Amino acid sequence: MTGTGAIRLLLADVDGTLVTPDKELTDRAVAAVRRLGDAGILFAITSGRPPRGMSMLIEPLNVTTPIAAFNGGLLVNPDMSVVEQHVLPEELVVPVADLIGSFGLDTWIYRGPDWYVPDPNGSHVARESRTVRFEPKVMASLDGLTSDVAKLVGVSDDLDAVARATSTAHDRFGDHVSAARSQPYYLDVTHPEPTRARSPGTCQRSTGSRRKPSLRSATGRTTCSCSRTPG
Protein backbone atom coordinates (compact mmCIF):
# COMPACT_ATOMS: atom_id res chain seq x y z
CA MET A 1 0.00 0.00 0.00
CA THR A 2 1.44 3.36 -1.02
CA GLY A 3 0.50 7.01 -0.82
CA THR A 4 -0.82 6.78 2.74
CA GLY A 5 0.87 10.05 3.73
CA ALA A 6 -0.03 11.10 7.26
CA ILE A 7 -2.95 8.70 7.67
CA ARG A 8 -2.71 6.96 11.04
CA LEU A 9 -6.07 5.20 11.23
CA LEU A 10 -8.94 4.15 9.01
CA LEU A 11 -12.43 4.06 10.53
CA ALA A 12 -14.92 1.85 8.69
CA ASP A 13 -18.63 1.32 8.93
CA VAL A 14 -19.69 -2.32 9.21
CA ASP A 15 -22.92 -2.84 7.27
CA GLY A 16 -22.62 -1.77 3.66
CA THR A 17 -18.83 -1.46 3.89
CA LEU A 18 -17.09 -4.35 5.65
CA VAL A 19 -19.73 -7.04 5.26
CA THR A 20 -21.83 -8.21 2.34
CA PRO A 21 -25.63 -7.76 2.12
CA ASP A 22 -25.80 -11.25 3.66
CA LYS A 23 -23.76 -9.90 6.61
CA GLU A 24 -20.70 -12.02 5.79
CA LEU A 25 -17.09 -10.90 6.12
CA THR A 26 -15.20 -11.84 2.97
CA ASP A 27 -11.60 -12.98 2.62
CA ARG A 28 -11.04 -9.92 0.43
CA ALA A 29 -12.08 -7.57 3.25
CA VAL A 30 -9.87 -9.40 5.74
CA ALA A 31 -6.91 -9.17 3.36
CA ALA A 32 -7.50 -5.43 2.82
CA VAL A 33 -7.47 -4.77 6.56
CA ARG A 34 -4.34 -6.88 6.93
CA ARG A 35 -2.63 -4.69 4.32
CA LEU A 36 -3.49 -1.62 6.39
CA GLY A 37 -1.72 -3.18 9.36
CA ASP A 38 1.28 -4.01 7.22
CA ALA A 39 1.43 -0.33 6.24
CA GLY A 40 1.35 0.79 9.88
CA ILE A 41 -2.22 2.09 9.72
CA LEU A 42 -4.55 1.36 12.61
CA PHE A 43 -8.05 0.10 11.86
CA ALA A 44 -11.27 0.79 13.78
CA ILE A 45 -14.94 -0.01 13.28
CA THR A 46 -18.16 1.88 13.95
CA SER A 47 -21.78 0.86 13.57
CA GLY A 48 -25.32 1.35 14.77
CA ARG A 49 -25.04 -2.24 16.03
CA PRO A 50 -24.62 -3.12 19.71
CA PRO A 51 -21.09 -4.04 20.76
CA ARG A 52 -21.79 -7.78 20.85
CA GLY A 53 -23.05 -7.45 17.28
CA MET A 54 -19.49 -6.65 16.18
CA SER A 55 -17.62 -9.16 18.34
CA MET A 56 -17.39 -11.65 15.45
CA LEU A 57 -15.21 -9.14 13.55
CA ILE A 58 -12.56 -8.62 16.23
CA GLU A 59 -10.47 -11.75 15.72
CA PRO A 60 -10.48 -12.02 11.90
CA LEU A 61 -9.72 -8.30 11.52
CA ASN A 62 -7.33 -8.18 14.50
CA VAL A 63 -9.13 -5.13 15.89
CA THR A 64 -7.12 -3.57 18.72
CA THR A 65 -8.72 -0.11 18.83
CA PRO A 66 -11.89 0.93 20.70
CA ILE A 67 -15.12 -0.08 18.96
CA ALA A 68 -17.80 2.54 18.41
CA ALA A 69 -21.20 0.89 18.89
CA PHE A 70 -24.57 2.63 18.51
CA ASN A 71 -22.90 5.14 16.14
CA GLY A 72 -20.58 6.35 18.89
CA GLY A 73 -23.03 6.14 21.79
CA LEU A 74 -20.98 3.39 23.39
CA LEU A 75 -17.22 2.92 23.05
CA VAL A 76 -15.85 -0.44 24.16
CA ASN A 77 -12.48 -2.12 24.07
CA PRO A 78 -12.12 -5.35 22.08
CA ASP A 79 -12.66 -7.25 25.35
CA MET A 80 -16.06 -5.45 25.59
CA SER A 81 -15.06 -3.37 28.62
CA VAL A 82 -16.64 0.09 28.45
CA VAL A 83 -14.49 3.09 27.56
CA GLU A 84 -17.24 5.69 27.31
CA GLN A 85 -21.02 5.68 27.01
CA HIS A 86 -23.86 8.11 26.39
CA VAL A 87 -27.24 6.81 27.49
CA LEU A 88 -30.77 8.11 27.25
CA PRO A 89 -31.96 10.16 30.23
CA GLU A 90 -33.76 7.66 32.44
CA GLU A 91 -36.79 9.90 32.85
CA LEU A 92 -37.36 9.87 29.08
CA VAL A 93 -37.21 6.12 28.48
CA VAL A 94 -40.85 5.42 29.40
CA PRO A 95 -42.27 8.50 27.59
CA VAL A 96 -40.32 7.63 24.43
CA ALA A 97 -41.42 3.99 24.61
CA ASP A 98 -45.04 5.12 25.12
CA LEU A 99 -44.80 7.33 22.03
CA ILE A 100 -43.37 4.45 20.00
CA GLY A 101 -46.18 2.18 21.14
CA SER A 102 -48.84 4.78 20.38
CA PHE A 103 -48.02 4.40 16.68
CA GLY A 104 -48.30 0.61 16.85
CA LEU A 105 -44.55 0.00 16.75
CA ASP A 106 -42.81 -2.67 18.81
CA THR A 107 -40.20 -1.29 21.22
CA TRP A 108 -36.74 -2.81 21.50
CA ILE A 109 -34.28 -1.83 24.22
CA TYR A 110 -30.50 -1.98 24.02
CA ARG A 111 -29.03 -1.78 27.51
CA GLY A 112 -25.50 -2.73 28.44
CA PRO A 113 -24.61 -5.94 26.59
CA ASP A 114 -28.24 -6.98 26.22
CA TRP A 115 -31.04 -6.56 23.69
CA TYR A 116 -34.65 -6.78 24.88
CA VAL A 117 -37.80 -7.36 22.81
CA PRO A 118 -41.47 -7.82 23.76
CA ASP A 119 -41.98 -10.73 21.35
CA PRO A 120 -39.21 -13.06 20.15
CA ASN A 121 -41.33 -13.78 17.05
CA GLY A 122 -41.98 -10.11 16.36
CA SER A 123 -41.24 -8.20 13.19
CA HIS A 124 -37.55 -8.22 12.17
CA VAL A 125 -36.36 -9.98 15.36
CA ALA A 126 -35.10 -13.04 13.51
CA ARG A 127 -33.36 -10.88 10.91
CA GLU A 128 -31.64 -8.76 13.55
CA SER A 129 -30.62 -11.89 15.45
CA ARG A 130 -28.90 -13.25 12.35
CA THR A 131 -27.13 -9.92 11.84
CA VAL A 132 -25.79 -9.46 15.38
CA ARG A 133 -25.44 -13.20 16.03
CA PHE A 134 -27.01 -13.29 19.45
CA GLU A 135 -30.54 -13.73 20.74
CA PRO A 136 -32.61 -11.07 22.49
CA LYS A 137 -34.03 -11.32 25.97
CA VAL A 138 -37.81 -11.16 26.27
CA MET A 139 -39.27 -8.38 28.43
CA ALA A 140 -42.77 -8.30 29.85
CA SER A 141 -42.51 -4.58 30.68
CA LEU A 142 -39.99 -1.79 31.10
CA ASP A 143 -39.77 -2.39 34.85
CA GLY A 144 -36.12 -2.43 35.90
CA LEU A 145 -34.91 -1.60 32.39
CA THR A 146 -35.03 2.20 32.27
CA SER A 147 -31.46 2.93 33.44
CA ASP A 148 -28.36 2.86 31.21
CA VAL A 149 -30.39 2.52 28.01
CA ALA A 150 -28.16 3.15 25.00
CA LYS A 151 -30.88 2.90 22.37
CA LEU A 152 -34.62 2.43 21.96
CA VAL A 153 -35.85 1.13 18.62
CA GLY A 154 -39.37 1.34 17.26
CA VAL A 155 -40.03 -1.46 14.78
CA SER A 156 -42.84 -1.89 12.27
CA ASP A 157 -43.48 -2.79 8.65
CA ASP A 158 -46.02 0.04 8.57
CA LEU A 159 -43.48 2.46 7.13
CA ASP A 160 -45.83 5.43 7.29
CA ALA A 161 -46.32 4.82 11.02
CA VAL A 162 -42.54 4.70 11.51
CA ALA A 163 -42.18 8.00 9.65
CA ARG A 164 -44.92 9.66 11.71
CA ALA A 165 -43.44 8.34 14.96
CA THR A 166 -40.05 9.77 13.98
CA SER A 167 -41.51 13.19 13.25
CA THR A 168 -43.52 13.20 16.47
CA ALA A 169 -40.47 12.19 18.53
CA HIS A 170 -38.59 15.16 17.08
CA ASP A 171 -41.47 17.50 17.92
CA ARG A 172 -42.09 16.17 21.42
CA PHE A 173 -38.57 15.58 22.71
CA GLY A 174 -36.60 18.12 20.71
CA ASP A 175 -32.90 18.20 21.45
CA HIS A 176 -33.20 15.84 24.43
CA VAL A 177 -32.87 12.79 22.15
CA SER A 178 -31.77 11.90 18.64
CA ALA A 179 -34.57 10.23 16.65
CA ALA A 180 -33.80 8.89 13.18
CA ARG A 181 -34.76 6.06 10.84
CA SER A 182 -31.78 3.76 10.40
CA GLN A 183 -33.96 1.66 8.10
CA PRO A 184 -37.45 2.42 6.74
CA TYR A 185 -38.83 0.02 9.36
CA TYR A 186 -36.62 1.15 12.31
CA LEU A 187 -36.88 4.30 14.42
CA ASP A 188 -33.67 4.63 16.47
CA VAL A 189 -33.75 6.86 19.56
CA THR A 190 -30.43 7.60 21.25
CA HIS A 191 -28.70 10.23 23.36
CA PRO A 192 -28.48 13.45 21.29
CA GLU A 193 -24.68 13.77 21.43
CA PRO A 194 -23.36 10.55 19.91
CA THR A 195 -23.51 10.32 16.13
CA ARG A 196 -21.40 8.50 13.58
CA ALA A 197 -19.51 11.73 13.02
CA ARG A 198 -18.41 11.61 16.68
CA SER A 199 -16.68 8.32 16.27
CA PRO A 200 -13.36 9.87 15.20
CA GLY A 201 -12.85 10.44 18.93
CA THR A 202 -11.85 6.79 18.81
CA CYS A 203 -9.20 7.81 16.34
CA GLN A 204 -7.67 10.39 18.64
CA ARG A 205 -7.58 7.99 21.60
CA SER A 206 -5.97 5.28 19.50
CA THR A 207 -3.22 7.33 17.87
CA GLY A 208 -2.49 10.05 20.39
CA SER A 209 -3.29 12.64 17.73
CA ARG A 210 -3.69 16.22 18.90
CA ARG A 211 -5.22 17.30 15.63
CA LYS A 212 -8.92 16.84 15.03
CA PRO A 213 -9.30 13.92 12.59
CA SER A 214 -11.07 14.46 9.28
CA LEU A 215 -13.99 12.20 8.40
CA ARG A 216 -15.20 11.65 4.88
CA SER A 217 -17.90 9.39 3.52
CA ALA A 218 -18.60 8.28 -0.02
CA THR A 219 -20.59 5.45 -1.59
CA GLY A 220 -21.19 3.73 1.70
CA ARG A 221 -17.62 4.07 2.93
CA THR A 222 -16.56 5.88 6.07
CA THR A 223 -12.92 6.69 6.47
CA CYS A 224 -10.99 8.67 9.02
CA SER A 225 -7.53 10.02 8.41
CA CYS A 226 -5.56 11.05 11.47
CA SER A 227 -2.19 12.66 11.65
CA ARG A 228 0.09 12.48 14.67
CA THR A 229 1.69 15.69 15.80
CA PRO A 230 5.16 15.63 17.34
CA GLY A 231 5.42 15.17 21.10
C-alpha positions in Angstrom: 0.0 0.0 0.0 1.4 3.4 -1.0 0.5 7.0 -0.8 -0.8 6.8 2.7 0.9 10.1 3.7 0.0 11.1 7.3 -2.9 8.7 7.7 -2.7 7.0 11.0 -6.1 5.2 11.2 -8.9 4.1 9.0 -12.4 4.1 10.5 -14.9 1.9 8.7 -18.6 1.3 8.9 -19.7 -2.3 9.2 -22.9 -2.8 7.3 -22.6 -1.8 3.7 -18.8 -1.5 3.9 -17.1 -4.4 5.7 -19.7 -7.0 5.3 -21.8 -8.2 2.3 -25.6 -7.8 2.1 -25.8 -11.3 3.7 -23.8 -9.9 6.6 -20.7 -12.0 5.8 -17.1 -10.9 6.1 -15.2 -11.8 3.0 -11.6 -13.0 2.6 -11.0 -9.9 0.4 -12.1 -7.6 3.3 -9.9 -9.4 5.7 -6.9 -9.2 3.4 -7.5 -5.4 2.8 -7.5 -4.8 6.6 -4.3 -6.9 6.9 -2.6 -4.7 4.3 -3.5 -1.6 6.4 -1.7 -3.2 9.4 1.3 -4.0 7.2 1.4 -0.3 6.2 1.4 0.8 9.9 -2.2 2.1 9.7 -4.6 1.4 12.6 -8.1 0.1 11.9 -11.3 0.8 13.8 -14.9 0.0 13.3 -18.2 1.9 13.9 -21.8 0.9 13.6 -25.3 1.3 14.8 -25.0 -2.2 16.0 -24.6 -3.1 19.7 -21.1 -4.0 20.8 -21.8 -7.8 20.8 -23.0 -7.5 17.3 -19.5 -6.7 16.2 -17.6 -9.2 18.3 -17.4 -11.7 15.5 -15.2 -9.1 13.6 -12.6 -8.6 16.2 -10.5 -11.7 15.7 -10.5 -12.0 11.9 -9.7 -8.3 11.5 -7.3 -8.2 14.5 -9.1 -5.1 15.9 -7.1 -3.6 18.7 -8.7 -0.1 18.8 -11.9 0.9 20.7 -15.1 -0.1 19.0 -17.8 2.5 18.4 -21.2 0.9 18.9 -24.6 2.6 18.5 -22.9 5.1 16.1 -20.6 6.4 18.9 -23.0 6.1 21.8 -21.0 3.4 23.4 -17.2 2.9 23.1 -15.8 -0.4 24.2 -12.5 -2.1 24.1 -12.1 -5.4 22.1 -12.7 -7.3 25.3 -16.1 -5.4 25.6 -15.1 -3.4 28.6 -16.6 0.1 28.4 -14.5 3.1 27.6 -17.2 5.7 27.3 -21.0 5.7 27.0 -23.9 8.1 26.4 -27.2 6.8 27.5 -30.8 8.1 27.2 -32.0 10.2 30.2 -33.8 7.7 32.4 -36.8 9.9 32.8 -37.4 9.9 29.1 -37.2 6.1 28.5 -40.8 5.4 29.4 -42.3 8.5 27.6 -40.3 7.6 24.4 -41.4 4.0 24.6 -45.0 5.1 25.1 -44.8 7.3 22.0 -43.4 4.4 20.0 -46.2 2.2 21.1 -48.8 4.8 20.4 -48.0 4.4 16.7 -48.3 0.6 16.8 -44.6 0.0 16.8 -42.8 -2.7 18.8 -40.2 -1.3 21.2 -36.7 -2.8 21.5 -34.3 -1.8 24.2 -30.5 -2.0 24.0 -29.0 -1.8 27.5 -25.5 -2.7 28.4 -24.6 -5.9 26.6 -28.2 -7.0 26.2 -31.0 -6.6 23.7 -34.7 -6.8 24.9 -37.8 -7.4 22.8 -41.5 -7.8 23.8 -42.0 -10.7 21.4 -39.2 -13.1 20.1 -41.3 -13.8 17.1 -42.0 -10.1 16.4 -41.2 -8.2 13.2 -37.5 -8.2 12.2 -36.4 -10.0 15.4 -35.1 -13.0 13.5 -33.4 -10.9 10.9 -31.6 -8.8 13.6 -30.6 -11.9 15.5 -28.9 -13.2 12.4 -27.1 -9.9 11.8 -25.8 -9.5 15.4 -25.4 -13.2 16.0 -27.0 -13.3 19.5 -30.5 -13.7 20.7 -32.6 -11.1 22.5 -34.0 -11.3 26.0 -37.8 -11.2 26.3 -39.3 -8.4 28.4 -42.8 -8.3 29.9 -42.5 -4.6 30.7 -40.0 -1.8 31.1 -39.8 -2.4 34.8 -36.1 -2.4 35.9 -34.9 -1.6 32.4 -35.0 2.2 32.3 -31.5 2.9 33.4 -28.4 2.9 31.2 -30.4 2.5 28.0 -28.2 3.1 25.0 -30.9 2.9 22.4 -34.6 2.4 22.0 -35.8 1.1 18.6 -39.4 1.3 17.3 -40.0 -1.5 14.8 -42.8 -1.9 12.3 -43.5 -2.8 8.6 -46.0 0.0 8.6 -43.5 2.5 7.1 -45.8 5.4 7.3 -46.3 4.8 11.0 -42.5 4.7 11.5 -42.2 8.0 9.6 -44.9 9.7 11.7 -43.4 8.3 15.0 -40.1 9.8 14.0 -41.5 13.2 13.3 -43.5 13.2 16.5 -40.5 12.2 18.5 -38.6 15.2 17.1 -41.5 17.5 17.9 -42.1 16.2 21.4 -38.6 15.6 22.7 -36.6 18.1 20.7 -32.9 18.2 21.5 -33.2 15.8 24.4 -32.9 12.8 22.2 -31.8 11.9 18.6 -34.6 10.2 16.7 -33.8 8.9 13.2 -34.8 6.1 10.8 -31.8 3.8 10.4 -34.0 1.7 8.1 -37.4 2.4 6.7 -38.8 0.0 9.4 -36.6 1.2 12.3 -36.9 4.3 14.4 -33.7 4.6 16.5 -33.8 6.9 19.6 -30.4 7.6 21.3 -28.7 10.2 23.4 -28.5 13.4 21.3 -24.7 13.8 21.4 -23.4 10.5 19.9 -23.5 10.3 16.1 -21.4 8.5 13.6 -19.5 11.7 13.0 -18.4 11.6 16.7 -16.7 8.3 16.3 -13.4 9.9 15.2 -12.9 10.4 18.9 -11.9 6.8 18.8 -9.2 7.8 16.3 -7.7 10.4 18.6 -7.6 8.0 21.6 -6.0 5.3 19.5 -3.2 7.3 17.9 -2.5 10.0 20.4 -3.3 12.6 17.7 -3.7 16.2 18.9 -5.2 17.3 15.6 -8.9 16.8 15.0 -9.3 13.9 12.6 -11.1 14.5 9.3 -14.0 12.2 8.4 -15.2 11.6 4.9 -17.9 9.4 3.5 -18.6 8.3 0.0 -20.6 5.4 -1.6 -21.2 3.7 1.7 -17.6 4.1 2.9 -16.6 5.9 6.1 -12.9 6.7 6.5 -11.0 8.7 9.0 -7.5 10.0 8.4 -5.6 11.1 11.5 -2.2 12.7 11.6 0.1 12.5 14.7 1.7 15.7 15.8 5.2 15.6 17.3 5.4 15.2 21.1 
